[in-house]
């Protein structure tokens, strides 16, 4: 399941029900201080019952309280729902068949809290549920009552396995068609059967796990800033093994119940009245808890090494997560990071944001960040921007990105276009600084060999680094280019071989071309895939081998002992025109063509 939105009602500054849509990959919550950005993250932490996150009476909106309101509410909608799931008796059903989805076909879980104490009042599912009283209570009926109700409808013959509650419910509903639906708040304790109490537990097992990394952490021996990333890793591991854990729980339950039943049999021999009054059952599911942390040198706890060190651990946790190979179908994980710039050098801030962006492109991962730093805010994809402002009554409101909202958000954050446009006749928006090196050197090398007649500088064509395409920095820069009448285009790596990033790039291509602007990308995965292995061997003695779609810069970097991001700067200046052409050959309609020669010629035509 994936988080679709969070809804806040009477919670802190959010008075009327406020819906905050959550992007499927990365959401950037931006706005001025004290407008309600952190409130959204903390509401999610309360909803997901994150360690240390509890509601209290101060979370009740004071204006609503003064008007007599007695409750505040945090609701979350989830989409990307499982096609089928087992709610009881190992038989598959769906949330739709059980009438547990809201009007928008999403699973909406509502948690309500008492204004007077902040304690939980109840948890409900807001759904379009049968209005007829008998049908409305099907999920709360015990098996005996469910069978009796089914016999009244005359559906016993349609139930293949009369021990399976979900088959009785489906047969009853089929016989009762057409069914009138109404919006219902189905209490998960009272609205789901006692015998099938695992129904809510099994739904809960499918919900995402949530981790909040706040900007202001206490510095105690149990400081979550140092432990939280690794504790989240424990949660991920447990989620991945949930089927095995559930099977083990069933084995334990069966074994213990066997002992309990045999005990009752013996008790029945001595006191049958007492034995008949007792029913063996588990009061609650077992809790699987593992405490994991890092110890520093000489026994000094990591959390005592200063906030910068703790945040550095956090940075590298996300870097490791971004590079981890995704295997199998894992439970969705939501990482919420408040002000990732806190206590970090600017270089590390950028590294963290890039790791988060990479992580957001993986399946089953959602990232939510708040930030005030223009350089970081500029990297957030525009479709993930949520701008928190205040309405005329002074209450926070959340605006979705459009032209006016992006302009307001960019000005509020201080996101400025990249410099260099004042001397340009046209601009090429690129992802990174190495792309600038690549384009400039390719053009000048081909010109020097008389392969082409001009290079980028000759025609005033300026590559500008905006950290990719579709982000706030890109939007600000191309908007300014449009205003001053400069032609512009986008050049990105294709990232073929990385299905998730490649899918994102195809989306960016549609967006750019939708604006009527040219979009160019590499046929191979990245620019490093065009490097000549023989050149690298002659320069360093290292033998390297890579395909058109593998991660060439990582392979080369590991072979020669350098950072992958430095590979282009190190080796592309050594590429001759002959090698550039030879390593970019492709065949089309029986003819050999040079991709990079054609790329430079296409870019030059922007102003030619």
FENQUIVEN-V513655 format. One line per field, one symbol per residue. ss: DSSP state (h for helix, s for strand, l for the rest). A space follows every 10 residues. Layout:
BEGIN
ss: ???
END
This chain:
BEGIN
ss: lssssssssl sllslllsss sllllsssss slllllhhhh hhhhhhhlll llllllhhhs lhhhhhllll sssssssssl llllssssll ssslllllll llllllssss ssssllllls ssssssssss llhhhhlhhh llhhhhhhhh hhhllhhhll llllhhhhhh hhhhhlllll ssssssslll lllllllhhh hhhhhhllss ssslllllll lllhhhhhhh hhhhhhhhhh lhhhhhhhhh hhhhhhhhhh hhhhhhhhhh lhhhhhhlll llllllllll llllslhhhl shhhhlhhhh hhhhhhhhhh hhhlllllll llssssssll lllllhhhhh hhhhhhhhhh llllssssss lllhhhhlll shhhssssss lllllsssss llhhhhhhhh hhhlllllll hhhllsssss llhhhhhhhh hhhhhhhhll llllllhhhl ssssslllll shhhhhhhhh hhhhllssss ssllllllhh hhhhhhhhhh hhhhlllsss slllllhhhh llhhhhhhhh llllllllll lhhhhhhhhh lllhhhhhhh hhhhllhhhh hhllssssll sssshhhhhh hhhhllll
END
